[in-house]
Amino acid sequence: MIMETESLLMDRNGRVVIPASIRRALKVKPGDRLVAWVEGGHLIIHTRAQVVADLKERFKRRPGEESLTESLRRERDAEAAHGEP
């Protein structure tokens, strides 16, 4: 989704104001937690809630899939059976 672009200005302390149109699009309000990182030379900003939702989806157990805990336990048991540390 491409929306209207906004020009941002960083002050001498490194602060950037997120324009109202972007805040509305992200549905953020004062006090909300945001998470930022650099990816491929781009600044990415997400709400903390979106990051949590994305992680839950990424690690959600799918029907017929072994859980991550079961997979790790099976690997550790195999290592122990072969005398690996």
N, CA, C and O atoms as a CHARMM CRD file, in Angstrom:
* protein
*
  340
    1    1 MET  N      0.83800  -1.17900   0.00000 PROA 1      0.00000
    2    1 MET  CA     0.00000   0.00000   0.00000 PROA 1      0.00000
    3    1 MET  C      0.88500   1.24400   0.00000 PROA 1      0.00000
    4    1 MET  O      1.66600   1.44900   0.92900 PROA 1      0.00000
    5    2 ILE  N      0.77100   2.04100  -0.99400 PROA 2      0.00000
    6    2 ILE  CA     1.52600   3.28700  -1.05100 PROA 2      0.00000
    7    2 ILE  C      0.56700   4.42000  -0.75700 PROA 2      0.00000
    8    2 ILE  O     -0.48200   4.55700  -1.38600 PROA 2      0.00000
    9    3 MET  N      0.95400   5.23000   0.21600 PROA 3      0.00000
   10    3 MET  CA     0.11700   6.37200   0.55600 PROA 3      0.00000
   11    3 MET  C      0.87400   7.64200   0.22200 PROA 3      0.00000
   12    3 MET  O      2.00400   7.59600  -0.26500 PROA 3      0.00000
   13    4 GLU  N      0.26100   8.74700   0.47900 PROA 4      0.00000
   14    4 GLU  CA     0.91400  10.02400   0.26500 PROA 4      0.00000
   15    4 GLU  C      2.21300  10.06400   1.04600 PROA 4      0.00000
   16    4 GLU  O      2.27300   9.59000   2.18000 PROA 4      0.00000
   17    5 THR  N      3.25300  10.62600   0.44700 PROA 5      0.00000
   18    5 THR  CA     4.52600  10.71700   1.16100 PROA 5      0.00000
   19    5 THR  C      4.54000  11.95000   2.04200 PROA 5      0.00000
   20    5 THR  O      3.85400  12.93800   1.77900 PROA 5      0.00000
   21    6 GLU  N      5.33000  11.86800   3.08000 PROA 6      0.00000
   22    6 GLU  CA     5.47900  12.98700   4.01300 PROA 6      0.00000
   23    6 GLU  C      6.96300  13.27100   4.17400 PROA 6      0.00000
   24    6 GLU  O      7.77500  12.34600   4.18200 PROA 6      0.00000
   25    7 SER  N      7.31500  14.51500   4.30000 PROA 7      0.00000
   26    7 SER  CA     8.68800  14.90900   4.55700 PROA 7      0.00000
   27    7 SER  C      8.86800  15.03900   6.06600 PROA 7      0.00000
   28    7 SER  O      8.07700  15.70100   6.73800 PROA 7      0.00000
   29    8 LEU  N      9.91200  14.40600   6.59300 PROA 8      0.00000
   30    8 LEU  CA    10.18300  14.46100   8.03000 PROA 8      0.00000
   31    8 LEU  C     11.46900  15.23500   8.26400 PROA 8      0.00000
   32    8 LEU  O     12.38000  15.20600   7.43600 PROA 8      0.00000
   33    9 LEU  N     11.53900  15.91900   9.38100 PROA 9      0.00000
   34    9 LEU  CA    12.72800  16.68100   9.73600 PROA 9      0.00000
   35    9 LEU  C     13.25700  16.16300  11.06100 PROA 9      0.00000
   36    9 LEU  O     12.52200  16.08400  12.04500 PROA 9      0.00000
   37   10 MET  N     14.54800  15.80600  11.08300 PROA 10     0.00000
   38   10 MET  CA    15.16000  15.36500  12.32500 PROA 10     0.00000
   39   10 MET  C     15.81400  16.56800  12.99500 PROA 10     0.00000
   40   10 MET  O     16.55000  17.32000  12.35500 PROA 10     0.00000
   41   11 ASP  N     15.53900  16.74600  14.29200 PROA 11     0.00000
   42   11 ASP  CA    16.16200  17.87300  14.99100 PROA 11     0.00000
   43   11 ASP  C     17.57400  17.49500  15.43900 PROA 11     0.00000
   44   11 ASP  O     18.01700  16.36500  15.23000 PROA 11     0.00000
   45   12 ARG  N     18.26700  18.43800  16.05100 PROA 12     0.00000
   46   12 ARG  CA    19.66700  18.19700  16.41600 PROA 12     0.00000
   47   12 ARG  C     19.82200  17.11000  17.47400 PROA 12     0.00000
   48   12 ARG  O     20.92500  16.59800  17.66800 PROA 12     0.00000
   49   13 ASN  N     18.75000  16.75300  18.15400 PROA 13     0.00000
   50   13 ASN  CA    18.78300  15.68000  19.15200 PROA 13     0.00000
   51   13 ASN  C     18.37700  14.33000  18.56400 PROA 13     0.00000
   52   13 ASN  O     18.26900  13.34400  19.29300 PROA 13     0.00000
   53   14 GLY  N     18.15100  14.28100  17.24700 PROA 14     0.00000
   54   14 GLY  CA    17.80200  13.02900  16.58800 PROA 14     0.00000
   55   14 GLY  C     16.32500  12.70100  16.63100 PROA 14     0.00000
   56   14 GLY  O     15.93300  11.59900  16.24700 PROA 14     0.00000
   57   15 ARG  N     15.50100  13.61400  17.08200 PROA 15     0.00000
   58   15 ARG  CA    14.06300  13.36800  17.17800 PROA 15     0.00000
   59   15 ARG  C     13.36500  13.66900  15.85900 PROA 15     0.00000
   60   15 ARG  O     13.70700  14.61300  15.14600 PROA 15     0.00000
   61   16 VAL  N     12.37700  12.83400  15.56200 PROA 16     0.00000
   62   16 VAL  CA    11.57000  13.00500  14.35600 PROA 16     0.00000
   63   16 VAL  C     10.10900  12.97100  14.78300 PROA 16     0.00000
   64   16 VAL  O      9.70000  12.10700  15.55800 PROA 16     0.00000
   65   17 VAL  N      9.33700  13.90400  14.27900 PROA 17     0.00000
   66   17 VAL  CA     7.90400  13.91700  14.54000 PROA 17     0.00000
   67   17 VAL  C      7.22000  13.10600  13.44700 PROA 17     0.00000
   68   17 VAL  O      7.46300  13.32400  12.26000 PROA 17     0.00000
   69   18 ILE  N      6.36900  12.17500  13.84800 PROA 18     0.00000
   70   18 ILE  CA     5.60400  11.38600  12.87800 PROA 18     0.00000
   71   18 ILE  C      4.35600  12.19400  12.53200 PROA 18     0.00000
   72   18 ILE  O      3.54800  12.48700  13.41300 PROA 18     0.00000
   73   19 PRO  N      4.18900  12.55700  11.26100 PROA 19     0.00000
   74   19 PRO  CA     3.03500  13.37500  10.87200 PROA 19     0.00000
   75   19 PRO  C      1.69300  12.71300  11.21400 PROA 19     0.00000
   76   19 PRO  O      1.58100  11.48800  11.27200 PROA 19     0.00000
   77   20 ALA  N      0.69500  13.54800  11.43600 PROA 20     0.00000
   78   20 ALA  CA    -0.63100  13.07200  11.82900 PROA 20     0.00000
   79   20 ALA  C     -1.20000  12.06900  10.82700 PROA 20     0.00000
   80   20 ALA  O     -1.83700  11.09500  11.23100 PROA 20     0.00000
   81   21 SER  N     -0.98500  12.28800   9.53600 PROA 21     0.00000
   82   21 SER  CA    -1.53700  11.35900   8.53400 PROA 21     0.00000
   83   21 SER  C     -0.95200   9.95900   8.68600 PROA 21     0.00000
   84   21 SER  O     -1.65100   8.96300   8.49800 PROA 21     0.00000
   85   22 ILE  N      0.32400   9.88900   9.02500 PROA 22     0.00000
   86   22 ILE  CA     0.96300   8.57700   9.22600 PROA 22     0.00000
   87   22 ILE  C      0.50100   7.97300  10.54600 PROA 22     0.00000
   88   22 ILE  O      0.24900   6.77100  10.62100 PROA 22     0.00000
   89   23 ARG  N      0.38800   8.79500  11.58900 PROA 23     0.00000
   90   23 ARG  CA    -0.10700   8.28200  12.87700 PROA 23     0.00000
   91   23 ARG  C     -1.51100   7.70700  12.72400 PROA 23     0.00000
   92   23 ARG  O     -1.83300   6.66500  13.29500 PROA 23     0.00000
   93   24 ARG  N     -2.34300   8.40000  11.94500 PROA 24     0.00000
   94   24 ARG  CA    -3.70200   7.89500  11.71500 PROA 24     0.00000
   95   24 ARG  C     -3.66300   6.56900  10.95200 PROA 24     0.00000
   96   24 ARG  O     -4.38500   5.63300  11.29500 PROA 24     0.00000
   97   25 ALA  N     -2.81600   6.48800   9.91400 PROA 25     0.00000
   98   25 ALA  CA    -2.72000   5.25700   9.11500 PROA 25     0.00000
   99   25 ALA  C     -2.23900   4.08200   9.96800 PROA 25     0.00000
  100   25 ALA  O     -2.68900   2.95200   9.78100 PROA 25     0.00000
  101   26 LEU  N     -1.32200   4.35100  10.90500 PROA 26     0.00000
  102   26 LEU  CA    -0.81400   3.30300  11.79700 PROA 26     0.00000
  103   26 LEU  C     -1.71200   3.07500  13.00700 PROA 26     0.00000
  104   26 LEU  O     -1.53800   2.11100  13.75300 PROA 26     0.00000
  105   27 LYS  N     -2.67900   3.97900  13.18900 PROA 27     0.00000
  106   27 LYS  CA    -3.58800   3.93000  14.34100 PROA 27     0.00000
  107   27 LYS  C     -2.81300   3.99300  15.65600 PROA 27     0.00000
  108   27 LYS  O     -3.07500   3.23000  16.58600 PROA 27     0.00000
  109   28 VAL  N     -1.84700   4.92400  15.71400 PROA 28     0.00000
  110   28 VAL  CA    -1.08600   5.10900  16.94300 PROA 28     0.00000
  111   28 VAL  C     -1.50000   6.40500  17.61800 PROA 28     0.00000
  112   28 VAL  O     -1.93600   7.36500  16.98400 PROA 28     0.00000
  113   29 LYS  N     -1.34600   6.38600  18.91800 PROA 29     0.00000
  114   29 LYS  CA    -1.69000   7.55900  19.70700 PROA 29     0.00000
  115   29 LYS  C     -0.61100   7.78100  20.75900 PROA 29     0.00000
  116   29 LYS  O      0.21000   6.89300  20.98800 PROA 29     0.00000
  117   30 PRO  N     -0.59400   8.94000  21.40100 PROA 30     0.00000
  118   30 PRO  CA     0.42600   9.20800  22.41400 PROA 30     0.00000
  119   30 PRO  C      0.47600   8.08800  23.45600 PROA 30     0.00000
  120   30 PRO  O     -0.55800   7.63000  23.94300 PROA 30     0.00000
  121   31 GLY  N      1.68700   7.65700  23.78600 PROA 31     0.00000
  122   31 GLY  CA     1.87500   6.59300  24.77500 PROA 31     0.00000
  123   31 GLY  C      2.01800   5.21000  24.17300 PROA 31     0.00000
  124   31 GLY  O      2.46500   4.29000  24.85800 PROA 31     0.00000
  125   32 ASP  N      1.64500   5.03100  22.88800 PROA 32     0.00000
  126   32 ASP  CA     1.80300   3.71700  22.24100 PROA 32     0.00000
  127   32 ASP  C      3.28400   3.41800  22.05900 PROA 32     0.00000
  128   32 ASP  O      4.09000   4.31600  21.81300 PROA 32     0.00000
  129   33 ARG  N      3.62600   2.14200  22.18300 PROA 33     0.00000
  130   33 ARG  CA     5.00100   1.70000  21.97100 PROA 33     0.00000
  131   33 ARG  C      5.21800   1.39300  20.49200 PROA 33     0.00000
  132   33 ARG  O      4.40000   0.73000  19.85500 PROA 33     0.00000
  133   34 LEU  N      6.32800   1.88300  19.96200 PROA 34     0.00000
  134   34 LEU  CA     6.70600   1.59600  18.58600 PROA 34     0.00000
  135   34 LEU  C      8.03900   0.85800  18.59800 PROA 34     0.00000
  136   34 LEU  O      8.84500   1.02500  19.51300 PROA 34     0.00000
  137   35 VAL  N      8.25900   0.05000  17.58500 PROA 35     0.00000
  138   35 VAL  CA     9.50500  -0.69000  17.43000 PROA 35     0.00000
  139   35 VAL  C     10.09500  -0.28300  16.09000 PROA 35     0.00000
  140   35 VAL  O      9.39100  -0.26100  15.08000 PROA 35     0.00000
  141   36 ALA  N     11.39800   0.04200  16.07200 PROA 36     0.00000
  142   36 ALA  CA    12.03600   0.50100  14.83700 PROA 36     0.00000
  143   36 ALA  C     13.31100  -0.29600  14.59000 PROA 36     0.00000
  144   36 ALA  O     14.01500  -0.66800  15.52900 PROA 36     0.00000
  145   37 TRP  N     13.60100  -0.55300  13.31300 PROA 37     0.00000
  146   37 TRP  CA    14.84200  -1.20300  12.92700 PROA 37     0.00000
  147   37 TRP  C     15.18900  -0.79600  11.50900 PROA 37     0.00000
  148   37 TRP  O     14.36200  -0.24000  10.78600 PROA 37     0.00000
  149   38 VAL  N     16.42400  -1.07900  11.12100 PROA 38     0.00000
  150   38 VAL  CA    16.87700  -0.77700   9.76900 PROA 38     0.00000
  151   38 VAL  C     16.90900  -2.08400   8.99400 PROA 38     0.00000
  152   38 VAL  O     17.46500  -3.08000   9.45600 PROA 38     0.00000
  153   39 GLU  N     16.31100  -2.06800   7.81800 PROA 39     0.00000
  154   39 GLU  CA    16.25600  -3.25600   6.96200 PROA 39     0.00000
  155   39 GLU  C     16.53700  -2.81000   5.53000 PROA 39     0.00000
  156   39 GLU  O     15.79300  -2.01600   4.95600 PROA 39     0.00000
  157   40 GLY  N     17.61800  -3.33100   4.96900 PROA 40     0.00000
  158   40 GLY  CA    17.96000  -2.96400   3.59200 PROA 40     0.00000
  159   40 GLY  C     18.12300  -1.47000   3.38600 PROA 40     0.00000
  160   40 GLY  O     17.76500  -0.94000   2.33400 PROA 40     0.00000
  161   41 GLY  N     18.66000  -0.79400   4.38500 PROA 41     0.00000
  162   41 GLY  CA    18.86700   0.64300   4.26900 PROA 41     0.00000
  163   41 GLY  C     17.62600   1.48600   4.49900 PROA 41     0.00000
  164   41 GLY  O     17.65200   2.70000   4.29600 PROA 41     0.00000
  165   42 HSD  N     16.53700   0.85300   4.92200 PROA 42     0.00000
  166   42 HSD  CA    15.28000   1.57000   5.17200 PROA 42     0.00000
  167   42 HSD  C     14.94500   1.52600   6.65800 PROA 42     0.00000
  168   42 HSD  O     15.17300   0.51900   7.32800 PROA 42     0.00000
  169   43 LEU  N     14.40500   2.62000   7.15900 PROA 43     0.00000
  170   43 LEU  CA    13.92400   2.66600   8.53000 PROA 43     0.00000
  171   43 LEU  C     12.51900   2.08400   8.55300 PROA 43     0.00000
  172   43 LEU  O     11.62100   2.57400   7.86700 PROA 43     0.00000
  173   44 ILE  N     12.33600   1.03400   9.34700 PROA 44     0.00000
  174   44 ILE  CA    11.04000   0.38000   9.46800 PROA 44     0.00000
  175   44 ILE  C     10.49500   0.68900  10.85600 PROA 44     0.00000
  176   44 ILE  O     11.19800   0.51200  11.85100 PROA 44     0.00000
  177   45 ILE  N      9.26500   1.14200  10.93000 PROA 45     0.00000
  178   45 ILE  CA     8.62100   1.42100  12.21600 PROA 45     0.00000
  179   45 ILE  C      7.29100   0.68300  12.24400 PROA 45     0.00000
  180   45 ILE  O      6.46200   0.83100  11.34600 PROA 45     0.00000
  181   46 HSD  N      7.10100  -0.11800  13.29600 PROA 46     0.00000
  182   46 HSD  CA     5.84800  -0.83700  13.50500 PROA 46     0.00000
  183   46 HSD  C      5.36700  -0.56000  14.91500 PROA 46     0.00000
  184   46 HSD  O      6.14600  -0.17600  15.78700 PROA 46     0.00000
  185   47 THR  N      4.10200  -0.75200  15.12500 PROA 47     0.00000
  186   47 THR  CA     3.60500  -0.70100  16.48900 PROA 47     0.00000
  187   47 THR  C      4.06700  -1.97200  17.19700 PROA 47     0.00000
  188   47 THR  O      4.25400  -3.01500  16.57100 PROA 47     0.00000
  189   48 ARG  N      4.24700  -1.86700  18.50000 PROA 48     0.00000
  190   48 ARG  CA     4.65000  -3.05100  19.27300 PROA 48     0.00000
  191   48 ARG  C      3.58900  -4.14000  19.13400 PROA 48     0.00000
  192   48 ARG  O      3.91700  -5.32200  19.03200 PROA 48     0.00000
  193   49 ALA  N      2.33200  -3.74300  19.13100 PROA 49     0.00000
  194   49 ALA  CA     1.23500  -4.71200  18.99500 PROA 49     0.00000
  195   49 ALA  C      1.33400  -5.47500  17.67800 PROA 49     0.00000
  196   49 ALA  O      1.07100  -6.67700  17.63600 PROA 49     0.00000
  197   50 GLN  N      1.71600  -4.77700  16.59300 PROA 50     0.00000
  198   50 GLN  CA     1.84200  -5.44400  15.29700 PROA 50     0.00000
  199   50 GLN  C      3.01300  -6.42000  15.29100 PROA 50     0.00000
  200   50 GLN  O      2.91800  -7.49800  14.70400 PROA 50     0.00000
  201   51 VAL  N      4.12100  -6.04900  15.94100 PROA 51     0.00000
  202   51 VAL  CA     5.27300  -6.94300  16.02500 PROA 51     0.00000
  203   51 VAL  C      4.89500  -8.20500  16.79100 PROA 51     0.00000
  204   51 VAL  O      5.23900  -9.31200  16.37600 PROA 51     0.00000
  205   52 VAL  N      4.19000  -8.04200  17.90500 PROA 52     0.00000
  206   52 VAL  CA     3.75000  -9.20400  18.69200 PROA 52     0.00000
  207   52 VAL  C      2.81800 -10.08500  17.86400 PROA 52     0.00000
  208   52 VAL  O      2.96500 -11.30700  17.86400 PROA 52     0.00000
  209   53 ALA  N      1.86200  -9.48000  17.15900 PROA 53     0.00000
  210   53 ALA  CA     0.93400 -10.25100  16.31700 PROA 53     0.00000
  211   53 ALA  C      1.68000 -10.97700  15.20500 PROA 53     0.00000
  212   53 ALA  O      1.37700 -12.13500  14.91800 PROA 53     0.00000
  213   54 ASP  N      2.65000 -10.32000  14.57400 PROA 54     0.00000
  214   54 ASP  CA     3.44100 -10.95100  13.51200 PROA 54     0.00000
  215   54 ASP  C      4.23400 -12.13400  14.05100 PROA 54     0.00000
  216   54 ASP  O      4.29500 -13.18200  13.40900 PROA 54     0.00000
  217   55 LEU  N      4.84500 -11.97600  15.23000 PROA 55     0.00000
  218   55 LEU  CA     5.61200 -13.07200  15.82900 PROA 55     0.00000
  219   55 LEU  C      4.71400 -14.24900  16.20000 PROA 55     0.00000
  220   55 LEU  O      5.07700 -15.40500  15.98500 PROA 55     0.00000
  221   56 LYS  N      3.54900 -13.95200  16.75300 PROA 56     0.00000
  222   56 LYS  CA     2.61500 -15.03400  17.09800 PROA 56     0.00000
  223   56 LYS  C      2.20500 -15.80000  15.85200 PROA 56     0.00000
  224   56 LYS  O      2.11400 -17.02700  15.87700 PROA 56     0.00000
  225   57 GLU  N      1.95900 -15.08800  14.76600 PROA 57     0.00000
  226   57 GLU  CA     1.58600 -15.74500  13.51100 PROA 57     0.00000
  227   57 GLU  C      2.74500 -16.56800  12.96400 PROA 57     0.00000
  228   57 GLU  O      2.56000 -17.68700  12.48500 PROA 57     0.00000
  229   58 ARG  N      3.93800 -15.99700  13.04400 PROA 58     0.00000
  230   58 ARG  CA     5.12000 -16.69400  12.51100 PROA 58     0.00000
  231   58 ARG  C      5.38800 -18.00900  13.23300 PROA 58     0.00000
  232   58 ARG  O      5.77100 -18.99800  12.60900 PROA 58     0.00000
  233   59 PHE  N      5.18700 -18.01900  14.54600 PROA 59     0.00000
  234   59 PHE  CA     5.50900 -19.20100  15.33200 PROA 59     0.00000
  235   59 PHE  C      4.28300 -20.02900  15.71200 PROA 59     0.00000
  236   59 PHE  O      4.37000 -20.94100  16.53400 PROA 59     0.00000
  237   60 LYS  N      3.14500 -19.70200  15.10800 PROA 60     0.00000
  238   60 LYS  CA     1.92400 -20.44300  15.39500 PROA 60     0.00000
  239   60 LYS  C      2.06700 -21.88300  14.89300 PROA 60     0.00000
  240   60 LYS  O      2.56600 -22.13400  13.79600 PROA 60     0.00000
  241   61 ARG  N      1.62300 -22.79400  15.71100 PROA 61     0.00000
  242   61 ARG  CA     1.67300 -24.20700  15.33400 PROA 61     0.00000
  243   61 ARG  C      0.58500 -24.47500  14.30700 PROA 61     0.00000
  244   61 ARG  O     -0.59200 -24.20500  14.54500 PROA 61     0.00000
  245   62 ARG  N      0.98600 -25.00000  13.18200 PROA 62     0.00000
  246   62 ARG  CA     0.06000 -25.33100  12.10200 PROA 62     0.00000
  247   62 ARG  C     -0.43700 -26.76300  12.29300 PROA 62     0.00000
  248   62 ARG  O      0.26900 -27.59200  12.86700 PROA 62     0.00000
  249   63 PRO  N     -1.65100 -27.05900  11.81500 PROA 63     0.00000
  250   63 PRO  CA    -2.16600 -28.42900  11.93200 PROA 63     0.00000
  251   63 PRO  C     -1.18500 -29.42500  11.31200 PROA 63     0.00000
  252   63 PRO  O     -0.72200 -29.24600  10.18500 PROA 63     0.00000
  253   64 GLY  N     -0.88400 -30.46700  12.06500 PROA 64     0.00000
  254   64 GLY  CA     0.02100 -31.50200  11.58200 PROA 64     0.00000
  255   64 GLY  C      1.48700 -31.20500  11.80700 PROA 64     0.00000
  256   64 GLY  O      2.32900 -32.07000  11.56400 PROA 64     0.00000
  257   65 GLU  N      1.82300 -29.99400  12.26900 PROA 65     0.00000
  258   65 GLU  CA     3.21100 -29.64000  12.52900 PROA 65     0.00000
  259   65 GLU  C      3.58100 -29.95800  13.96300 PROA 65     0.00000
  260   65 GLU  O      2.75800 -29.87000  14.87500 PROA 65     0.00000
  261   66 GLU  N      4.83200 -30.32800  14.13900 PROA 66     0.00000
  262   66 GLU  CA     5.36600 -30.56400  15.47100 PROA 66     0.00000
  263   66 GLU  C      5.58600 -29.20600  16.13700 PROA 66     0.00000
  264   66 GLU  O      5.99600 -28.25100  15.47700 PROA 66     0.00000
  265   67 SER  N      5.31600 -29.11500  17.43900 PROA 67     0.00000
  266   67 SER  CA     5.54000 -27.84700  18.12100 PROA 67     0.00000
  267   67 SER  C      7.03800 -27.59000  18.23000 PROA 67     0.00000
  268   67 SER  O      7.83900 -28.52300  18.17300 PROA 67     0.00000
  269   68 LEU  N      7.40900 -26.33900  18.38400 PROA 68     0.00000
  270   68 LEU  CA     8.80400 -25.97200  18.52000 PROA 68     0.00000
  271   68 LEU  C      9.41500 -26.65700  19.74200 PROA 68     0.00000
  272   68 LEU  O     10.55100 -27.12900  19.68700 PROA 68     0.00000
  273   69 THR  N      8.67000 -26.70900  20.83500 PROA 69     0.00000
  274   69 THR  CA     9.15200 -27.37500  22.04400 PROA 69     0.00000
  275   69 THR  C      9.41000 -28.85100  21.78300 PROA 69     0.00000
  276   69 THR  O     10.44900 -29.38000  22.18000 PROA 69     0.00000
  277   70 GLU  N      8.47300 -29.52000  21.11900 PROA 70     0.00000
  278   70 GLU  CA     8.64400 -30.94000  20.81300 PROA 70     0.00000
  279   70 GLU  C      9.84300 -31.16300  19.90200 PROA 70     0.00000
  280   70 GLU  O     10.59300 -32.12100  20.08600 PROA 70     0.00000
  281   71 SER  N     10.02700 -30.29000  18.92800 PROA 71     0.00000
  282   71 SER  CA    11.14300 -30.40000  18.00400 PROA 71     0.00000
  283   71 SER  C     12.48400 -30.25100  18.73100 PROA 71     0.00000
  284   71 SER  O     13.40100 -31.04000  18.50600 PROA 71     0.00000
  285   72 LEU  N     12.59800 -29.24600  19.59700 PROA 72     0.00000
  286   72 LEU  CA    13.82500 -29.04200  20.36100 PROA 72     0.00000
  287   72 LEU  C     14.09700 -30.20900  21.30000 PROA 72     0.00000
  288   72 LEU  O     15.23500 -30.66000  21.42300 PROA 72     0.00000
  289   73 ARG  N     13.05300 -30.69700  21.96100 PROA 73     0.00000
  290   73 ARG  CA    13.21400 -31.84200  22.86300 PROA 73     0.00000
  291   73 ARG  C     13.70200 -33.06800  22.09300 PROA 73     0.00000
  292   73 ARG  O     14.58000 -33.78600  22.57000 PROA 73     0.00000
  293   74 ARG  N     13.14200 -33.31400  20.90600 PROA 74     0.00000
  294   74 ARG  CA    13.55000 -34.46000  20.09700 PROA 74     0.00000
  295   74 ARG  C     15.01200 -34.32700  19.67800 PROA 74     0.00000
  296   74 ARG  O     15.76000 -35.30400  19.71100 PROA 74     0.00000
  297   75 GLU  N     15.42100 -33.11900  19.28200 PROA 75     0.00000
  298   75 GLU  CA    16.82300 -32.88100  18.90100 PROA 75     0.00000
  299   75 GLU  C     17.76000 -33.10600  20.07900 PROA 75     0.00000
  300   75 GLU  O     18.80800 -33.73200  19.92000 PROA 75     0.00000
  301   76 ARG  N     17.40600 -32.61200  21.24200 PROA 76     0.00000
  302   76 ARG  CA    18.24200 -32.78800  22.44300 PROA 76     0.00000
  303   76 ARG  C     18.33700 -34.26700  22.83200 PROA 76     0.00000
  304   76 ARG  O     19.40300 -34.74600  23.22000 PROA 76     0.00000
  305   77 ASP  N     17.23100 -34.97300  22.72500 PROA 77     0.00000
  306   77 ASP  CA    17.24500 -36.41200  23.03300 PROA 77     0.00000
  307   77 ASP  C     18.15800 -37.16400  22.06200 PROA 77     0.00000
  308   77 ASP  O     18.87700 -38.08100  22.46000 PROA 77     0.00000
  309   78 ALA  N     18.12300 -36.77100  20.79900 PROA 78     0.00000
  310   78 ALA  CA    18.98300 -37.42400  19.79500 PROA 78     0.00000
  311   78 ALA  C     20.45100 -37.11900  20.08300 PROA 78     0.00000
  312   78 ALA  O     21.29900 -38.00500  19.97700 PROA 78     0.00000
  313   79 GLU  N     20.75400 -35.88600  20.44300 PROA 79     0.00000
  314   79 GLU  CA    22.13500 -35.51700  20.79100 PROA 79     0.00000
  315   79 GLU  C     22.61000 -36.29100  22.01800 PROA 79     0.00000
  316   79 GLU  O     23.74000 -36.77800  22.05200 PROA 79     0.00000
  317   80 ALA  N     21.75600 -36.40000  23.01000 PROA 80     0.00000
  318   80 ALA  CA    22.12900 -37.12000  24.23900 PROA 80     0.00000
  319   80 ALA  C     22.35900 -38.60300  23.94500 PROA 80     0.00000
  320   80 ALA  O     23.25000 -39.21800  24.53000 PROA 80     0.00000
  321   81 ALA  N     21.57500 -39.17100  23.05500 PROA 81     0.00000
  322   81 ALA  CA    21.71200 -40.58800  22.71600 PROA 81     0.00000
  323   81 ALA  C     23.04200 -40.86100  22.01600 PROA 81     0.00000
  324   81 ALA  O     23.57500 -41.96900  22.07900 PROA 81     0.00000
  325   82 HSD  N     23.57300 -39.82600  21.34400 PROA 82     0.00000
  326   82 HSD  CA    24.84600 -39.98300  20.62400 PROA 82     0.00000
  327   82 HSD  C     26.01300 -39.43600  21.42600 PROA 82     0.00000
  328   82 HSD  O     27.13600 -39.37100  20.92600 PROA 82     0.00000
  329   83 GLY  N     25.75700 -39.04000  22.66700 PROA 83     0.00000
  330   83 GLY  CA    26.81200 -38.53700  23.53400 PROA 83     0.00000
  331   83 GLY  C     27.30700 -37.16400  23.17200 PROA 83     0.00000
  332   83 GLY  O     28.40900 -36.78300  23.56900 PROA 83     0.00000
  333   84 GLU  N     26.52300 -36.40300  22.42500 PROA 84     0.00000
  334   84 GLU  CA    26.91600 -35.03200  22.06400 PROA 84     0.00000
  335   84 GLU  C     26.57800 -34.08700  23.20800 PROA 84     0.00000
  336   84 GLU  O     25.59300 -34.29800  23.91600 PROA 84     0.00000
  337   85 PRO  N     27.38200 -33.05300  23.39300 PROA 85     0.00000
  338   85 PRO  CA    27.11000 -32.10500  24.49200 PROA 85     0.00000
  339   85 PRO  C     25.86100 -31.29300  24.27300 PROA 85     0.00000
  340   85 PRO  O     25.51100 -30.46100  25.11000 PROA 85     0.00000
